[in-house]
Amino acid sequence: MSSQNIEQHLQEKKISEIINPKLLQVPPDVSVKRAVEYMQENKSAYVIVSDNNKALGIFTQADAVQTLFQSDFDWKRPIRDIMTKDPVSLSPNDSVMRAIDIMAEHSSYYIPLINEKQELVGILSVRTLIRALAEFYPAEVYNLPPDPHQVMPTPEGG
């Protein structure tokens, strides 16, 4: 499959076709300590902070690590105090290509998925995205050089 065909396919493929149904949520008043414990219990690197099915923010493993470096941090504080507020979101009907672009533009590993009623309906992780790409295009993903226009001067092992 040519790179042009792959790009076109990714523009046509919807996020809803690849997402994992797992969605971890916590209320905004839960403590940071409990949010981290919940992440550990579920082997997850994120939680969506939500209220009445509305995404208020996101808290990730990276946020937890940054919190560790604050020596006087009170782990009993509510998660709403340190979550990333109003994270960039997408619709499950958006294309996979749009998700790739948004993740790259915002350096996001997790993007909440919001329906037309502005309700939280899922999450797209970079891991899910990579697995889907590898599943749909195994030869293309595994055989592409780091630069798709790169030409190797000699055959491998030569």
N, C-alpha and C positions, 0 to 999 in steps of 0.2 A: 504494500500500500504506500503510495507516495505521501510526502509530507503535506502536500496540498489537500489530498483526500482525507488525511487524518484531521487536519484543521477543520475542514468542512464537516466531518462527522462529529467532532467535538462541539461545533457550533449548533448542530442539530440535536445532539443527545442532551436530555434534561437531567438535572441534578437528582430529581426524584427517582430516576432509574438506577442510581448507584448508591444512594445513602444507606447507612446502617441505621436500623430502628432505635438503637441505644441513644437515649437522651437523658443526661443527668441534670437535675434541677434542684436548687435549694432556695428557700425564701430569703429575702434581703436581711432579715434580723438574725439569721443563724450566725454563730461565732465563726471566726476564721479557723479556729482549731477544729471545730466540728466539720466545716467544709473540707478541710484537708483530710480529716479522717474518712469522710464520705468518699472522697476521691480515691484514697488508698483502698478502702473496702471494695470499691468497684473497679479497681485497676484502671483508673482513668486519669488523664492529665488535664481535665477541665471540669468545671461545673458552670451551668448557666444559672445566673441569679434571676429569678422570675417571681412575678406576683400576678395571680389570676391569669395565668398562661400568657403573660406579656413579658418579653425579655427586657430586663432592666440593665443587665451587665453580664460580664463573663469573668471568671477567675480561673487562671491556669496554673500549671505546675511552675512555669517561669515566674509568675507573680508570687507564688509561695516561696520560691528560692530567693527572690529579691527581699521578701519580708524577713527571711532568716537573718539577713545582714543588718537588720535594725535591732541593735542590742536591747533597746528598751521597749520593743514592740509588745503590746498587750494582745495576746492570742484570743482573749475573750471578746475583743471588739467585734461588732457586726461586720459581716462580709461586705455590706453596702458601702462601708467606709473606704475599702481598698480595691474593690472590683474595678474593672475597666468598664466605665459607663458607656451606654449607647454604642455597643460594638457594631461594626459594619455587618450588615445582614444581607441575605439573598432570599429569593423565593425558590421553592422546589421546582418551579417551572422555568427557572433561568437555565441557561446552557452550561454545560461542563466547561466550555471554553471561557465563559464569563467568570465562573468560579476560579479557574486558574489565574485569570488576569487580576481579579480582586485579591486573591491570596498573595500574589506576587507584589501587587501595588501597596498593600497594607501590611505586609510581612505577618500575615495571620495564619495560624495553623488550624484554627477552628472558626467556623462561620455559622452563626445561628440561622435557621431557615424559618421565615415568617410567611404566613399565608396572606391572602387578600384582606382578611379581617384583622390583620396585624397580630395574629396569634402565633405563638411559638409552636412549630410543628416538627422540628428536627434540628439536626446539626450536621454539617459537613466537615470532616477532618481531612487534613492533608494526607494522612495515612489511608483513609478510604479512597481518596482521589488517586493516589499512587497505585493502590491495589487494583482499582478499576482500569486504569490505563494499562497496567501490566497484563491484566486479564484479557482486555479487548485487543491489545496490540502487542502480544508477547515478542514476536520477532522484531518489530520496530523498536520497542522499548529496550530490549536486551542487546540489540545490535547497533544502536545509534552511537556514534562517537560523541564526546562531550560537545563538540561544535558540529551541527549537522552538515556544514559546508566544508568541514575539514577533510583534507586528502592526505592519507598517510604516505610518506615518502618510500617506505619499504613494507613488504608484507610482514605480518606478525611473525616473529621468530627469525626473520631474514636478516 
